Amino acid sequence: MLGKHLMVCCVAALVSIPAIASASPDLAIGFDKKTDRPNAFIAWRNSQRILEVEVEVKNLGTRQGSARLLLEILDESGAVLASNAADEPQIVKLPPAAKGGADGRIVQVKGNLALNLLIDKLDRANVPYLLRSALVPVGVDRDVRNNVAVKTFNLNSRVRPGASHFREFTYRNNSSKRIEVAWDLAHSPIPAGWSVQASFRPGMTSVLAPGQVHNGYILVATPASVSEGEHVDVRVIARDPASRESLYEHEWYAVYDQTGPRISEVKSTVDTTTGLVSLTALVDDGTSMLKEASGVRVEYSTDDGRTFSSRIAAYRSGNFVGPTLFDTQLGPFAPGTKLVGVVVASDIAGNRTEYPLGEIVVPASPKLSAKVP
């Protein structure tokens, strides 16, 4: 369970549906302008920090709108691993589009250690999982199709020129009832020469018994010549045929990205009273985006490089798409300890950049020396 202490900042900038006027509220979760991905970010944290997810909610209608923000962590088949549904999700209220609703707002809900540990476990094992952000309308909402955004983590996003790239998906009817679903395929603008196909025909319906599985695939084909940064974000959606509400979604971001992240402004300080080494790093990825939630870490050695330890850096500020600040603490270490190592940053296409730390020495001090036998 996400619990009442999950921290979530929800960000959505609708790109596929224009902000047209309507006679009723139209709350929406949308997509980042740079990547065309659902703009929902899981920001890394350690066990002493809160989890943070960022999503922007907008109102594209002409009247004030309200909705409950439902947050779920799902496995690849759509099964719920964690949810805030039992905690009475908070209500988000937005004014009409013309009075600030179109600009959106940030929503925050606190996090807990249990969810941190779940995300940590999935990331360490590199297991794919999904973050589902859903706006459950309180009253009328003009278009329920834009109330849900799903973002997939720990998937390979890299594409190659002149190749076909497959991504399988699986939807399991986890309910106790027989259901009918209508399949839909949504995507961002397709670059010239690229093609996107799926194992189903959009509009096709399927009937699934309780526990029954529907397996399918997405195919993205690229031409022989591809430009750096070209991408497509593909979303498989299973809807209720009557209400058009989303029952299941799978998202896959495919990008041609050969450029690693940029690491700058790495700073270190040593606390001579505790022996703790604090590090900060400003990291940016100009082509796609930094890997969430564990894309920045420190690899360090205290025995002249014979063995290394690794520490995930915690997100401090930014959004993983532009310059983002990370920090972490190493130690505590005894006086005279010498650290060598690198800051490592990875993007979602698998590119890796290293920034050498140089030699960091923990100085001797009366207060620190007194604590060390």
C-alpha positions as a Python dict, from the first residue, in 0.01 Angstrom:
ca = {
    (1, 'M'): (0, 0, 0),
    (2, 'L'): (131, 344, -84),
    (3, 'G'): (-13, 475, 241),
    (4, 'K'): (-99, 826, 346),
    (5, 'H'): (269, 909, 358),
    (6, 'L'): (355, 864, -12),
    (7, 'M'): (486, 1186, -163),
    (8, 'V'): (371, 1238, -518),
    (9, 'C'): (399, 1547, -733),
    (10, 'C'): (195, 1484, -1044),
    (11, 'V'): (296, 1654, -1381),
    (12, 'A'): (98, 1635, -1706),
    (13, 'A'): (121, 1863, -2009),
    (14, 'L'): (-137, 1742, -2259),
    (15, 'V'): (6, 1726, -2610),
    (16, 'S'): (-212, 1484, -2801),
    (17, 'I'): (-547, 1646, -2717),
    (18, 'P'): (-575, 2022, -2780),
    (19, 'A'): (-688, 2252, -2501),
    (20, 'I'): (-1025, 2338, -2654),
    (21, 'A'): (-1315, 2486, -2464),
    (22, 'S'): (-1593, 2266, -2335),
    (23, 'A'): (-1913, 2320, -2143),
    (24, 'S'): (-1787, 2114, -1851),
    (25, 'P'): (-1466, 2038, -1658),
    (26, 'D'): (-1201, 1835, -1838),
    (27, 'L'): (-921, 1731, -1604),
    (28, 'A'): (-630, 1567, -1781),
    (29, 'I'): (-292, 1408, -1722),
    (30, 'G'): (-69, 1462, -2022),
    (31, 'F'): (276, 1438, -2171),
    (32, 'D'): (617, 1604, -2160),
    (33, 'K'): (690, 1834, -2454),
    (34, 'K'): (1048, 1710, -2500),
    (35, 'T'): (997, 1334, -2485),
    (36, 'D'): (621, 1301, -2548),
    (37, 'R'): (612, 1059, -2252),
    (38, 'P'): (357, 1074, -1973),
    (39, 'N'): (500, 1341, -1749),
    (40, 'A'): (512, 1138, -1428),
    (41, 'F'): (846, 1103, -1256),
    (42, 'I'): (959, 873, -976),
    (43, 'A'): (1243, 1056, -802),
    (44, 'W'): (1497, 841, -622),
    (45, 'R'): (1539, 856, -247),
    (46, 'N'): (1720, 658, 22),
    (47, 'S'): (1558, 509, 332),
    (48, 'Q'): (1574, 843, 513),
    (49, 'R'): (1397, 1030, 234),
    (50, 'I'): (1043, 1046, 104),
    (51, 'L'): (948, 906, -232),
    (52, 'E'): (861, 1174, -482),
    (53, 'V'): (664, 1139, -803),
    (54, 'E'): (583, 1440, -1017),
    (55, 'V'): (275, 1485, -1234),
    (56, 'E'): (100, 1799, -1351),
    (57, 'V'): (-279, 1799, -1364),
    (58, 'K'): (-462, 2040, -1597),
    (59, 'N'): (-820, 2148, -1655),
    (60, 'L'): (-899, 2195, -2024),
    (61, 'G'): (-1267, 2272, -1965),
    (62, 'T'): (-1459, 2595, -1905),
    (63, 'R'): (-1573, 2511, -1552),
    (64, 'Q'): (-1394, 2426, -1230),
    (65, 'G'): (-1319, 2055, -1204),
    (66, 'S'): (-1244, 1814, -921),
    (67, 'A'): (-1104, 1463, -913),
    (68, 'R'): (-938, 1220, -674),
    (69, 'L'): (-579, 1134, -764),
    (70, 'L'): (-535, 755, -760),
    (71, 'L'): (-176, 630, -768),
    (72, 'E'): (-71, 272, -830),
    (73, 'I'): (247, 74, -886),
    (74, 'L'): (170, -213, -1125),
    (75, 'D'): (355, -514, -1257),
    (76, 'E'): (369, -570, -1633),
    (77, 'S'): (40, -760, -1643),
    (78, 'G'): (-148, -481, -1468),
    (79, 'A'): (-159, -637, -1121),
    (80, 'V'): (-148, -379, -842),
    (81, 'L'): (168, -396, -628),
    (82, 'A'): (93, -81, -427),
    (83, 'S'): (-189, 172, -422),
    (84, 'N'): (-325, 468, -229),
    (85, 'A'): (-686, 366, -304),
    (86, 'A'): (-754, 264, 58),
    (87, 'D'): (-631, 596, 193),
    (88, 'E'): (-901, 819, 46),
    (89, 'P'): (-689, 980, -229),
    (90, 'Q'): (-687, 1355, -199),
    (91, 'I'): (-911, 1568, -415),
    (92, 'V'): (-751, 1790, -679),
    (93, 'K'): (-946, 2104, -770),
    (94, 'L'): (-859, 2320, -1068),
    (95, 'P'): (-1016, 2639, -1203),
    (96, 'P'): (-1138, 2666, -1564),
    (97, 'A'): (-875, 2657, -1839),
    (98, 'A'): (-889, 3032, -1901),
    (99, 'K'): (-838, 3111, -1531),
    (100, 'G'): (-523, 2905, -1473),
    (101, 'G'): (-650, 2552, -1516),
    (102, 'A'): (-466, 2510, -1846),
    (103, 'D'): (-138, 2595, -1671),
    (104, 'G'): (-183, 2303, -1431),
    (105, 'R'): (-77, 2257, -1072),
    (106, 'I'): (147, 2031, -868),
    (107, 'V'): (-12, 1785, -627),
    (108, 'Q'): (183, 1641, -333),
    (109, 'V'): (113, 1333, -120),
    (110, 'K'): (368, 1204, 133),
    (111, 'G'): (559, 879, 95),
    (112, 'N'): (668, 593, 321),
    (113, 'L'): (958, 355, 370),
    (114, 'A'): (762, 48, 252),
    (115, 'L'): (716, 197, -93),
    (116, 'N'): (1078, 307, -103),
    (117, 'L'): (1182, -52, -39),
    (118, 'L'): (946, -183, -310),
    (119, 'I'): (1083, 56, -573),
    (120, 'D'): (1439, -17, -458),
    (121, 'K'): (1382, -391, -494),
    (122, 'L'): (1237, -355, -845),
    (123, 'D'): (1518, -123, -955),
    (124, 'R'): (1798, -339, -817),
    (125, 'A'): (1656, -640, -1000),
    (126, 'N'): (1588, -425, -1311),
    (127, 'V'): (1230, -557, -1315),
    (128, 'P'): (988, -360, -1537),
    (129, 'Y'): (703, -191, -1351),
    (130, 'L'): (447, 81, -1419),
    (131, 'L'): (331, 395, -1243),
    (132, 'R'): (-39, 459, -1304),
    (133, 'S'): (-179, 804, -1228),
    (134, 'A'): (-557, 827, -1258),
    (135, 'L'): (-796, 1115, -1203),
    (136, 'V'): (-1127, 982, -1070),
    (137, 'P'): (-1378, 1262, -1145),
    (138, 'V'): (-1587, 1412, -867),
    (139, 'G'): (-1891, 1499, -1073),
    (140, 'V'): (-1878, 1558, -1448),
    (141, 'D'): (-1566, 1526, -1665),
    (142, 'R'): (-1590, 1591, -2040),
    (143, 'D'): (-1336, 1335, -2158),
    (144, 'V'): (-1241, 1037, -1939),
    (145, 'R'): (-988, 917, -2198),
    (146, 'N'): (-728, 1168, -2078),
    (147, 'N'): (-778, 1096, -1706),
    (148, 'V'): (-518, 816, -1694),
    (149, 'A'): (-145, 809, -1769),
    (150, 'V'): (80, 506, -1733),
    (151, 'K'): (457, 523, -1746),
    (152, 'T'): (678, 213, -1767),
    (153, 'F'): (1014, 184, -1591),
    (154, 'N'): (1316, -41, -1648),
    (155, 'L'): (1248, -97, -2018),
    (156, 'N'): (1509, -77, -2292),
    (157, 'S'): (1437, 241, -2490),
    (158, 'R'): (1726, 233, -2739),
    (159, 'V'): (1655, 182, -3110),
    (160, 'R'): (1900, 120, -3395),
    (161, 'P'): (1894, 246, -3754),
    (162, 'G'): (1743, 10, -4011),
    (163, 'A'): (1602, -234, -3757),
    (164, 'S'): (1277, -375, -3620),
    (165, 'H'): (1221, -347, -3246),
    (166, 'F'): (965, -561, -3063),
    (167, 'R'): (812, -499, -2723),
    (168, 'E'): (580, -765, -2579),
    (169, 'F'): (297, -681, -2339),
    (170, 'T'): (68, -893, -2122),
    (171, 'Y'): (-271, -806, -1976),
    (172, 'R'): (-427, -1035, -1719),
    (173, 'N'): (-790, -1003, -1612),
    (174, 'N'): (-723, -980, -1240),
    (175, 'S'): (-1090, -932, -1156),
    (176, 'S'): (-1339, -1202, -1059),
    (177, 'K'): (-1568, -1118, -1352),
    (178, 'R'): (-1569, -1185, -1724),
    (179, 'I'): (-1481, -860, -1903),
    (180, 'E'): (-1482, -721, -2255),
    (181, 'V'): (-1210, -479, -2364),
    (182, 'A'): (-1161, -266, -2674),
    (183, 'W'): (-798, -228, -2781),
    (184, 'D'): (-651, 106, -2875),
    (185, 'L'): (-304, 218, -2987),
    (186, 'A'): (-191, 573, -2912),
    (187, 'H'): (144, 729, -2991),
    (188, 'S'): (330, 1055, -3024),
    (189, 'P'): (413, 1191, -3374),
    (190, 'I'): (600, 926, -3574),
    (191, 'P'): (933, 1043, -3727),
    (192, 'A'): (968, 1027, -4104),
    (193, 'G'): (1049, 676, -4222),
    (194, 'W'): (955, 512, -3892),
    (195, 'S'): (655, 281, -3856),
    (196, 'V'): (452, 164, -3557),
    (197, 'Q'): (240, -150, -3555),
    (198, 'A'): (71, -369, -3296),
    (199, 'S'): (-49, -728, -3276),
    (200, 'F'): (-410, -605, -3272),
    (201, 'R'): (-625, -384, -3491),
    (202, 'P'): (-728, -65, -3307),
    (203, 'G'): (-1092, -101, -3210),
    (204, 'M'): (-1070, -480, -3187),
    (205, 'T'): (-1247, -626, -2883),
    (206, 'S'): (-1155, -922, -2664),
    (207, 'V'): (-1347, -1109, -2397),
    (208, 'L'): (-1135, -1227, -2104),
    (209, 'A'): (-1247, -1470, -1835),
    (210, 'P'): (-1121, -1418, -1479),
    (211, 'G'): (-747, -1485, -1476),
    (212, 'Q'): (-725, -1507, -1855),
    (213, 'V'): (-425, -1344, -2022),
    (214, 'H'): (-401, -1147, -2345),
    (215, 'N'): (-50, -1143, -2494),
    (216, 'G'): (55, -905, -2767),
    (217, 'Y'): (340, -698, -2904),
    (218, 'I'): (436, -358, -3040),
    (219, 'L'): (666, -327, -3342),
    (220, 'V'): (868, -12, -3411),
    (221, 'A'): (1070, -14, -3735),
    (222, 'T'): (1333, 248, -3817),
    (223, 'P'): (1484, 352, -4153),
    (224, 'A'): (1852, 318, -4240),
    (225, 'S'): (1912, 685, -4160),
    (226, 'V'): (1801, 806, -3816),
    (227, 'S'): (1873, 1142, -3653),
    (228, 'E'): (1985, 1181, -3293),
    (229, 'G'): (1686, 1240, -3067),
    (230, 'E'): (1419, 1098, -3296),
    (231, 'H'): (1167, 903, -3089),
    (232, 'V'): (815, 775, -3052),
    (233, 'D'): (618, 701, -2737),
    (234, 'V'): (371, 416, -2790),
    (235, 'R'): (83, 336, -2559),
    (236, 'V'): (-131, 21, -2569),
    (237, 'I'): (-470, 81, -2408),
    (238, 'A'): (-750, -163, -2319),
    (239, 'R'): (-1075, 28, -2260),
    (240, 'D'): (-1419, -53, -2136),
    (241, 'P'): (-1620, -44, -2463),
    (242, 'A'): (-1916, 132, -2302),
    (243, 'S'): (-1756, 397, -2080),
    (244, 'R'): (-1426, 431, -2274),
    (245, 'E'): (-1242, 426, -1941),
    (246, 'S'): (-893, 278, -1936),
    (247, 'L'): (-870, -69, -1781),
    (248, 'Y'): (-508, -141, -1874),
    (249, 'E'): (-222, 49, -2035),
    (250, 'H'): (135, -25, -2136),
    (251, 'E'): (381, 245, -2240),
    (252, 'W'): (702, 206, -2440),
    (253, 'Y'): (939, 486, -2529),
    (254, 'A'): (1166, 419, -2829),
    (255, 'V'): (1447, 668, -2897),
    (256, 'Y'): (1766, 697, -3102),
    (257, 'D'): (2009, 832, -2846),
    (258, 'Q'): (2385, 785, -2873),
    (259, 'T'): (2485, 1065, -2636),
    (260, 'G'): (2551, 1008, -2268),
    (261, 'P'): (2434, 1239, -1988),
    (262, 'R'): (2633, 1548, -1894),
    (263, 'I'): (2767, 1563, -1538),
    (264, 'S'): (2874, 1900, -1404),
    (265, 'E'): (2922, 2088, -1080),
    (266, 'V'): (3026, 1784, -875),
    (267, 'K'): (3105, 1907, -525),
    (268, 'S'): (3223, 1726, -213),
    (269, 'T'): (3250, 1825, 150),
    (270, 'V'): (3382, 1635, 451),
    (271, 'D'): (3230, 1672, 796),
    (272, 'T'): (3529, 1650, 1028),
    (273, 'T'): (3308, 1585, 1331),
    (274, 'T'): (3136, 1277, 1183),
    (275, 'G'): (3359, 1153, 899),
    (276, 'L'): (3069, 1177, 652),
    (277, 'V'): (3142, 1276, 292),
    (278, 'S'): (2863, 1468, 118),
    (279, 'L'): (2843, 1484, -262),
    (280, 'T'): (2625, 1682, -502),
    (281, 'A'): (2611, 1656, -881),
    (282, 'L'): (2418, 1843, -1148),
    (283, 'V'): (2327, 1604, -1431),
    (284, 'D'): (2148, 1661, -1761),
    (285, 'D'): (2061, 1448, -2064),
    (286, 'G'): (2008, 1656, -2374),
    (287, 'T'): (1865, 1385, -2600),
    (288, 'S'): (1619, 1175, -2402),
    (289, 'M'): (1611, 1174, -2021),
    (290, 'L'): (1794, 1040, -1718),
    (291, 'K'): (1705, 692, -1599),
    (292, 'E'): (1451, 690, -1321),
    (293, 'A'): (1469, 632, -1040),
    (294, 'S'): (1828, 513, -991),
    (295, 'G'): (2015, 666, -1283),
    (296, 'V'): (2281, 850, -1082),
    (297, 'R'): (2514, 680, -837),
    (298, 'V'): (2859, 705, -683),
    (299, 'E'): (3110, 420, -719),
    (300, 'Y'): (3391, 464, -465),
    (301, 'S'): (3686, 283, -313),
    (302, 'T'): (3870, 323, 19),
    (303, 'D'): (4153, 80, -66),
    (304, 'D'): (4316, 253, -366),
    (305, 'G'): (4077, 100, -617),
    (306, 'R'): (4112, -265, -520),
    (307, 'T'): (3741, -293, -435),
    (308, 'F'): (3445, -61, -491),
    (309, 'S'): (3115, 15, -323),
    (310, 'S'): (2814, 181, -487),
    (311, 'R'): (2569, 435, -351),
    (312, 'I'): (2255, 562, -528),
    (313, 'A'): (2233, 942, -537),
    (314, 'A'): (1908, 1096, -418),
    (315, 'Y'): (1708, 1335, -633),
    (316, 'R'): (1701, 1689, -493),
    (317, 'S'): (1552, 1911, -765),
    (318, 'G'): (1473, 1903, -1138),
    (319, 'N'): (1265, 1664, -1347),
    (320, 'F'): (1509, 1413, -1510),
    (321, 'V'): (1439, 1574, -1850),
    (322, 'G'): (1642, 1891, -1793),
    (323, 'P'): (1926, 1970, -1549),
    (324, 'T'): (1860, 1776, -1228),
    (325, 'L'): (2045, 1800, -897),
    (326, 'F'): (2137, 1487, -699),
    (327, 'D'): (2306, 1436, -365),
    (328, 'T'): (2424, 1156, -138),
    (329, 'Q'): (2637, 1087, 171),
    (330, 'L'): (2915, 832, 204),
    (331, 'G'): (3061, 696, 526),
    (332, 'P'): (3122, 774, 805),
    (333, 'F'): (3495, 715, 760),
    (334, 'A'): (3791, 715, 999),
    (335, 'P'): (4046, 999, 993),
    (336, 'G'): (4299, 958, 715),
    (337, 'T'): (4064, 757, 489),
    (338, 'K'): (4125, 825, 120),
    (339, 'L'): (3836, 791, -124),
    (340, 'V'): (3866, 758, -500),
    (341, 'G'): (3583, 694, -743),
    (342, 'V'): (3341, 827, -1001),
    (343, 'V'): (2992, 969, -1030),
    (344, 'V'): (2802, 756, -1284),
    (345, 'A'): (2495, 878, -1473),
    (346, 'S'): (2278, 668, -1706),
    (347, 'D'): (1997, 764, -1941),
    (348, 'I'): (1698, 556, -2047),
    (349, 'A'): (1871, 457, -2372),
    (350, 'G'): (2150, 289, -2176),
    (351, 'N'): (2421, 550, -2231),
    (352, 'R'): (2658, 592, -1937),
    (353, 'T'): (2883, 882, -1836),
    (354, 'E'): (3149, 886, -1561),
    (355, 'Y'): (3288, 1186, -1376),
    (356, 'P'): (3603, 1124, -1168),
    (357, 'L'): (3593, 1238, -807),
    (358, 'G'): (3966, 1272, -764),
    (359, 'E'): (4105, 1189, -422),
    (360, 'I'): (3898, 1284, -118),
    (361, 'V'): (4079, 1263, 218),
    (362, 'V'): (3903, 1257, 554),
    (363, 'P'): (4125, 1480, 769),
    (364, 'A'): (4220, 1406, 1125),
    (365, 'S'): (4045, 1620, 1386),
    (366, 'P'): (4025, 1602, 1766),
    (367, 'K'): (3649, 1544, 1765),
    (368, 'L'): (3655, 1273, 1497),
    (369, 'S'): (3966, 1098, 1629),
    (370, 'A'): (3806, 1071, 1973),
    (371, 'K'): (3520, 869, 1825),
    (372, 'V'): (3743, 618, 1647),
    (373, 'P'): (3915, 351, 1863),
}
